[in-house]
């Protein structure tokens, strides 16, 4: 991707995965690839080189060291020692580790998003501070945020209970995409049964 060098991506995998009962970053996309690798690989294929994986520190040990090593070869690794601190804390930790002012925030439980969605957000990157993919009028993920959002996260992330709260204060654009993948999250074993991959 021609503009890939101007963008960064933070893959958010700093939570506890309690509802899943297994670390979501290490769920299998296929026999050789985890969810974390699938997402990181999608961004790398588009030319993004500034990639950060924010990972629950408890998932960076046995028996997941092989998967950790593969993911670490694709992105900078930032460990979150307090998964109960919430997603905003993970976003803050990730933002501290990047230099770009254009940042994709991608939840690790959204592995189905393909390159066409990310490319659509790049093509529609205008003056707005937040670019959000939508399918049939419903906003989804990943979201692309800009410099003003990044500054607020670094200065005062803890003023915002959720990412939605944070983004509500900024100009935004919704980009309609044909793929329903932007609305799909794998949070529980039931989701996994109806989705893709297995622990």
N, C-alpha and C positions, 0 to 999 in steps of 0.2 A: 504494500500500500504506500503510495507516494507520500502521504502525510503521516505515515505511521510514527515517525520519529517525534512528532509534536504531541503525541498522546501517550498517556500511561494508563495502566489498569491495575486496580486493587481487587484481588479475589478474597472475599470475606469468608473465612473459615475459622473464626475465633470463638464460636459458640460451643456449648456443651454437648449438642446433639442428643439431648435426653429423650426426646420423643422418638427419634430413630433407634436409639439403643446401640448405635455404632457410629464411629466418626464419619460424618458425611463427606469430608474431603477424600477419604480412602474407600468410599463405595466404588464399585467397579462399573466403569462405562462399558468396557469389554474385557476380555481375558487379560489384556496387556496394559490397560489404561484405567487410571482412577478418575473420579470426577474432577479433582484438582488438575490433573494432567490434561484432561480433555479441554477444560476451559483455558488454561494457560496456553496450550497448543493452538487453540483457535486464534488467540491474540497474536501469538508469535508468527503464525502463518500470514497475518495481515501486516506484518512489519513492525509491530510494537515491541520495543526492546526494554522499556522501563516497566517491568512487571513486578508486583509485590503480592506475596501470599501471606495474609495474616492468619496465623494458625493457633488454635488452642494449644498451649504448651504441653498439655497432657497427651496430645496426639503426636508429639515429636519424640516418641520413645518406642521401645519394643511393644508390640510386634510389628510396628509400622515403619521401621527404619529404612527398608528398601524403597517403599513408596515415598518416604520423606526425601531420600537422596535423589530420586528421579525428579520430584517436584522442585527441589532446591537447585537442580541444574538448569531449570527453566525460568526461575524467578528469584528475587531477593526474598528471604524468609524473615518474617517478623513474628515473634512468639507473643501470644497474649496470655499472661499468667493468671488473668482473672476473667474467665469466660462469663461469669455472672454480671459483669459490669455493663453489658449491653452492647448492641451493635455500634452505637456511636463511638464507644471507646475503641473498638476495632478499626473504625474508619479513621479516627484520630491517629492511631498507631501507624496505619498504612500511609496516611498523608505525610507524616513526619519523614517517611523513608523515600519520598519521590521528589523530583524537581519540576516536572511538567505541571502546567496550570490547566491542562485539559485531562480529566481523569475519569475513566470508566469505573463505576462501582458495581461489582458483579458478585452476587451471592453464590457460594459454592454449591448450593442445592438447586441451581438453575443451569444444569449442564447441557440442556438441549439447544440453547441459543447458538445459531450458526453464524458464519462470517457475514452472511447477507444482512443480518440485523445490525451488526456493528458497522458495516459499510454504509447502511442507510442513515445511521446516526451521524457518521462522519460527513456524508454528503449534505446533510441538513444542518450542519454546524454553522449557526449564524451568530447574532448578537446576544441571544438569550444565554442566561447563566446555567440553565438546566435543560437537557435534551432527553426526552423520555420516549421509548418505543410504545406503541399502542397497537392492539389488535381488536378489531370490532369496537373501537371506541374506548377500550379499557386500557389504562396505563399499566406498564409492566417493567421488567428489568432486562438488561442492565440500564443504569442511568449514566449519562455523561454530564459531569459537572465542571464548572469553570473556576477561574481564579478567585472570584469573590466568595464562592462557596468554600473553596479550599482555605482561604484566609480565615473565614469564620470558624471552620472546624479546628484549625490550629490555635486560634485565639480563645475559643469559648465553646468547644463541642459539648461540654457538660451543661450548658444552658438549654439544650434541646433533648427532649426525652426520646425522640425517634427521628429517623431520617426524614420522614414525611413532615414533621414539625420544622425541621431545618429548611427543607426545600420550599416550604410554603411562602417564604419571604423573598423569593427570587423569581425573576422572569423565566418563563419556561416555554418550551415548544414540544408538542406531541407529534411524533412521526409514526404514521400508520404503516404497519408492516403486515405482510400476508401470513407470517408464521405465528401460530398460537403459542410457540415455545416461550414467548416473553411473559406468558401468564402462568407458566408451570413451575411449581416448586416441589421438591421431594423432601418432605419433612418427617414422614412416618413410614413404618414397614408397609402399611396399606398403600401409600402413595407409590412406594417402590414396586409393589406387585403390579400396579396399573401403569407403571412408568417403564424404566429401563435400568438394567444393571442389577447387581446383587452384592452383598458384602462377602 
